[in-house]
Amino acid sequence: MSTITAKIQIYVSDNQTESLKATTNTYRKACNWLSKHVFETKNLNQVSLNDLHYTDLRNQFGLKSQMAQSVMKTVVARYKSAKSNGHDWSLINFKLPEYDLVWNRDYSLTQNQFSVNTLDGRIKLKYERKAMKKYFNGTWKFGTAKLIHKHQKWFLHIPMTKEFTELDYSNVNHIVGVDLGINFLATTYDSQGKTTFYDGRVVKHKRGKSKATRKQLQIRQTPSARKKLKQIGSRENRYVTDVNHQITKALIDKYPKGTLFVLEDLTGVRSATEKVRVNYRYVSVSWTFYQFRQMLEYKAKMNGQKVIVVDPKYTSQTCPKCGHVEKANRNKKIHTFCCKNCQYTSNDDRIGAMNLHRKGIEHIGAVTIEV
């Protein structure tokens, strides 16, 4: 079972905008009101909360029955999520207008229109149908959606769930080593011996400029500077997400079903980059390798492919031709690899991808032997 979030834009008239704004703002206020009670009592039992606060939620905020139930689910879920992520018990504030919608109760979706329950009753809206077309084949299940208003536009985020068959190692017909980095966001080496570089210099340059702007704004310490910092952060996150999406989509489309993608396990990338020169640390440490991996994993699963992560130890120091391992093989400053034993020379990111490809072959062999 796999779940992805479909993000679709909704087209809203001026009258409908007022209705949605009133509903999402009221919903947010109700969530904050209930959040204070949950924080004070530490009560996360929805049945108990329903007995205690259902009537007040409806009377004080004018919520309809299902909206009041959704508010309780939203607040409880947010506290449970914070708790499961190891955060201390603290008051949760709902800052942005939002509205959680239960499928076939608060909202419904046909191939022509979106119907949503508001404080003024149900309204019907047009939406970007192209983004949702593939989900109307009867095999996807619609989950509890979130109505969001940002950048002067309305969006519907819908969790879509479907059963996918896991790629069996015996059916792997192609292996691709994927080395992630800064100068090249991704470098691949595949079973046909082909290498592809996905240039990262534009991203590096943009993030370097953002760093300089951040530094100037942080010195000013004014309300307008803090607002600008927040805008830059949001814009940068959207840009990084879009780049990761484009590259992972290109990889999925390029290779056939039965492909095994092999990545380094970079969960410790932050500690690994502590020795990076201070001028480059921001660019290196903050690049979202994990987001790239997550995107590639769910897209591969949907396309009959698979992603595995392997130990990154010696990946950049091992000669893919003779197997000689030595730290001096790699010259980080000029991004080259030259084996001290056999003198095989290549780009260091390409060497990483080649070694990941080899580790993929070894992994399949080990799994097959165990079976």
C-alpha atoms as one frame of an Amber mdcrd trajectory, in Angstrom:
protein
   0.000   0.000   0.000   1.384   3.388  -0.988   0.064   6.887  -0.299   0.960
  10.067  -2.141  -0.495  13.559  -1.865  -2.190  14.980  -4.934  -1.937  18.777
  -4.902  -4.473  20.437  -7.159  -5.414  24.042  -7.724  -9.029  25.149  -7.275
 -10.588  27.978  -9.272 -12.746  30.179  -7.051 -15.022  33.159  -7.785 -15.039
  36.262  -5.549 -18.213  35.162  -3.721 -16.840  31.661  -3.208 -13.545  33.112
  -1.968 -15.345  34.946   0.846 -17.151  31.764   1.845 -13.950  29.689   1.862
 -12.019  32.366   3.772 -14.714  32.547   6.437 -14.810  28.758   6.757 -11.037
  28.201   6.916 -10.498  31.076   9.370 -13.285  29.852  11.634 -11.920  26.311
  11.444  -8.445  27.578  12.441  -9.870  29.570  15.397 -11.801  26.489  16.570
  -8.615  24.383  16.347  -6.704  26.902  18.474  -9.542  27.059  21.008  -9.610
  23.273  21.360  -5.795  23.082  21.337  -5.659  25.162  24.542  -8.013  22.720
  26.277  -6.016  19.721  25.061  -2.773  21.342  26.214  -4.165  22.038  29.684
  -5.765  18.607  30.191  -3.444  16.451  28.024  -6.593  14.678  26.900  -6.165
  13.078  23.460  -9.198  10.787  23.622 -11.551  11.889  20.857 -14.629  10.303
  22.437 -13.963  12.209  25.656 -13.257  15.445  23.779 -16.489  15.000  21.857
 -18.482  14.694  25.121 -16.758  17.753  26.587 -16.477  20.182  23.699 -18.708
  19.199  20.768 -21.570  21.493  21.795 -19.244  24.447  22.476 -17.522  24.033
  19.120 -20.861  24.195  17.355 -22.328  27.044  19.411 -19.263  29.299  19.726
 -17.999  28.934  16.177 -21.140  28.047  14.263 -19.596  24.828  12.966 -21.696
  22.149  11.368 -21.660  18.694  12.928 -19.021  17.161  10.639 -16.814  20.274
  10.898 -16.785  20.017  14.686 -15.745  16.366  14.418 -12.999  17.293  11.941
 -11.630  19.974  14.291 -11.216  17.377  17.037  -9.513  14.932  14.669  -7.170
  17.641  13.379  -6.081  18.787  16.846  -5.623  15.268  18.222  -3.639  14.215
  15.150  -1.314  17.226  15.421  -0.523  16.525  19.096   0.004  12.810  18.465
   2.303  13.614  15.553   4.385  15.970  17.703   4.558  13.359  20.438   5.637
  10.571  18.062   8.381  12.847  16.689   9.852  13.238  20.164   8.741  16.823
  20.852   8.040  17.940  24.406   4.418  18.548  25.358   3.805  22.156  24.346
   0.911  24.278  23.102   0.295  23.829  19.381  -0.847  26.894  17.466  -2.641
  26.744  14.138  -1.331  29.815  12.324  -2.528  29.358   8.756  -6.126  29.114
   7.505  -6.906  25.483   6.769  -9.748  22.999   6.699  -9.554  19.203   6.914
 -12.165  17.520   4.735 -13.462  13.974   5.118 -14.100  12.173   1.815 -17.780
  11.923   0.866 -18.790  13.961   3.913 -17.029  17.334   3.690 -16.022  17.002
   0.065 -16.573  15.003  -3.081 -14.791  15.058  -6.396 -15.999  14.108  -9.846
 -14.118  14.448 -13.102 -15.826  17.803 -13.634 -16.107  19.548 -10.281 -15.155
  19.717  -6.608 -17.927  20.007  -4.004 -17.066  21.244  -0.522 -19.043  21.852
   2.653 -18.737  25.424   4.036 -20.391  27.470   6.750 -22.735  28.760   4.014
 -23.580  25.296   2.741 -22.061  23.253  -0.071 -20.406  25.043  -2.960 -19.209
  23.594  -6.242 -15.880  24.596  -7.763 -13.789  23.958 -10.844 -10.309  22.558
 -10.429  -7.209  21.641 -12.439  -8.526  18.374 -13.881  -5.300  17.404 -15.632
  -3.597  16.940 -12.258  -6.296  14.499 -11.073  -7.091  12.600 -14.269  -4.958
   9.545 -13.455  -6.694   9.004 -10.081 -10.149   8.348 -11.541  -9.519   4.775
 -12.694 -11.193   3.124  -9.697  -8.013   1.797  -8.070  -7.167   4.857  -5.961
  -8.745   5.602  -2.555  -9.355   9.226  -1.563  -8.312  10.229   1.979  -9.011
  13.175   4.268  -8.028  16.241   2.262  -6.726  19.618   3.381  -8.008  22.875
   1.909  -5.220  25.459   1.838  -5.039  29.136   0.896  -1.590  30.484   0.049
   0.013  32.840  -2.469  -3.481  34.219  -3.177  -4.533  30.840  -4.555  -6.594
  27.887  -3.292  -5.285  24.329  -3.258  -6.638  20.940  -2.286  -4.136  18.412
  -0.906  -5.602  14.909  -1.136  -3.878  11.744   0.173  -4.311   9.104  -2.531
  -3.768   5.449  -1.610  -3.256   2.472  -3.882  -1.930  -1.080  -3.634   1.281
  -1.584  -5.607   3.162  -4.802  -6.216   6.644  -4.685  -4.692   9.429  -5.311
  -7.221  11.012  -8.693  -6.490  14.801  -8.832  -6.727  14.537 -11.792  -9.113
  12.741  -9.490 -11.570  15.361  -6.718 -11.543  16.589  -6.187 -15.110  18.503
  -2.937 -14.784  20.605  -1.286 -12.047  21.332   2.432 -11.714  23.819   3.869
  -9.225  22.765   7.409  -8.189  25.385   9.621  -6.533  23.973  12.815  -4.959
  26.085  15.933  -4.576  26.345  19.700  -4.870  28.150  20.505  -8.138  26.155
  17.719  -9.768  22.833  17.213  -7.981  22.758  13.641  -9.241  25.202  11.534
 -11.237  24.021   8.165 -12.557  25.798   5.087 -13.883  23.621   2.310 -15.320
  23.851  -1.299 -16.488  24.603  -0.173 -20.030  27.701   1.657 -18.828  26.167
   5.081 -19.475  26.816   8.056 -17.192  24.461  11.045 -16.860  25.223  14.261
 -14.966  22.449  16.496 -13.581  24.106  19.885 -13.188  23.742  21.628  -9.831
  25.697  24.833 -10.469  22.575  26.953 -11.011  21.063  25.674  -7.754  24.351
  26.213  -5.897  24.576  29.772  -7.242  20.977  30.595  -6.269  21.380  29.194
  -2.762  24.656  31.071  -2.352  22.898  34.328  -3.242  20.104  33.498  -0.799
  22.685  32.973   1.928  24.196  36.420   1.327  20.750  38.061   1.373  19.817
  36.194   4.573  22.969  37.418   6.282  22.168  41.054   5.473  18.565  40.730
   6.639  19.562  38.987   9.881  21.801  41.926  10.764  18.930  44.401  10.340
  16.590  42.598  12.798  13.494  44.603  11.780   9.941  43.273  11.329  10.165
  43.812   7.571  13.534  42.000   7.476  12.094  39.029   9.376   9.142  38.919
   7.001  11.501  38.985   4.036  13.589  36.170   5.578  10.481  34.033   5.863
   9.542  34.724   2.241  13.042  33.819   1.044  12.935  30.570   3.035   9.566
  29.584   1.570  10.628  30.470  -1.964  13.866  28.513  -1.595  12.069  25.436
  -0.239   9.641  25.509  -3.163  12.523  25.818  -5.613  14.467  22.924  -4.080
  11.348  20.737  -4.029  10.657  21.509  -7.679  14.242  20.638  -8.695  14.092
  17.342  -6.784  10.759  16.566  -8.418  12.099  17.245 -11.915  15.210  15.100
 -11.511  13.432  12.141  -9.874  10.731  12.247 -12.567  13.417  12.281 -15.271
  15.070   9.205 -13.730  11.790   7.291 -13.470  10.849   8.115 -17.062  14.304
   7.272 -18.416  14.533   3.707 -17.101  12.186   0.705 -17.592  10.130  -1.276
 -15.137  12.337  -3.666 -13.184  14.985  -0.992 -12.544  16.782  -0.930  -9.187
  18.052   2.501  -8.118  20.948   2.425  -5.631  21.601   5.447  -3.388  23.918
   6.104  -0.476  22.336   6.155   2.970  22.847   9.872   3.642  20.847  10.174
   6.868  24.057  11.345   8.558  24.905  13.888   5.875  24.832  16.795   8.358
  27.616  15.387  10.524  29.502  14.286   7.432  29.631  17.854   6.141  30.920
  19.510   9.311  34.422  19.607   7.801  33.220  21.441   4.697  34.655  24.941
   4.325  32.439  27.480   6.112  31.700  29.336   2.848  30.132  26.176   1.372
  28.614  24.618   4.488  25.171  26.224   4.030  24.886  24.910   0.478  26.160
  21.456   1.426  24.412  20.748   4.725  20.993  22.097   3.793  20.523  20.300
   0.469  17.533  17.978   0.778  19.011  14.578  -0.037  16.374  12.831   2.049
  13.557  14.553   0.153  15.126  13.366  -3.120  15.204   9.804  -1.806  11.568
   9.937  -0.663  10.406  11.270  -4.030  12.361   8.654  -5.949  11.060   5.865
  -3.682   7.354   6.551  -4.130   7.650   7.283  -7.859   9.671   4.113  -8.413
   7.138   2.044  -6.495   4.338   3.368  -8.713   6.312   2.472 -11.828   7.374
  -1.106 -11.012  10.845  -0.019  -9.898  12.652  -0.057  -6.558  15.065   2.063
  -4.506  17.598   0.749  -1.996  20.141   2.621   0.114  23.567   1.221   0.941
  26.400   2.052   3.308  28.315   5.026   1.821  31.611   3.856   3.362  34.497
   4.043   0.857  32.121   4.752  -2.049  34.190   7.757  -3.130  37.596   6.165
  -2.338  37.286   2.815  -4.135  38.559   2.289  -7.658  35.750   0.655  -9.697
  38.310  -0.982 -11.996  40.833  -2.631  -9.655  39.105  -2.299  -6.271  41.977
  -0.391  -4.635  40.769   1.703  -1.668  42.685   4.802  -0.651  41.642   8.240
   0.554  44.239   9.882  -1.717  42.502   8.406  -4.772  40.052  11.310  -4.689
  40.904  14.990  -5.106  37.913  16.915  -3.756  39.249  20.322  -4.779  39.234
  19.577  -8.506  36.545  16.843  -8.335  38.660  14.102  -9.873  39.487  10.511
  -8.998  42.842   8.934  -9.875  43.576   5.437  -8.588  47.024   5.249  -6.960
  47.234   1.591  -7.964  46.073   1.392 -11.617  45.849   5.124 -12.471  42.228
   4.872 -13.623  40.983   8.474 -13.772  37.499   9.964 -13.918  35.143  12.516
 -12.342  34.749  11.749  -8.622  30.930  11.862  -8.731  30.934   9.394 -11.625
  33.168   7.087  -9.554  30.618   7.255  -6.736  27.791   6.291  -9.110  29.864
   3.418 -10.547  30.557   2.029  -7.081  26.890   2.329  -6.114  25.993   0.379
  -9.270  28.424  -2.349  -8.174  26.972  -2.387  -4.641  23.537  -2.866  -6.199
  24.776  -5.963  -8.032  26.336  -7.283  -4.820  23.130  -6.609  -2.872  20.990
  -8.571  -5.337  23.479 -11.428  -5.244  23.426 -11.528  -1.434  19.615 -11.466
  -1.308  19.349 -14.224  -3.919  21.775 -16.445  -1.983  19.822 -15.915   1.258
  16.570 -16.889  -0.478
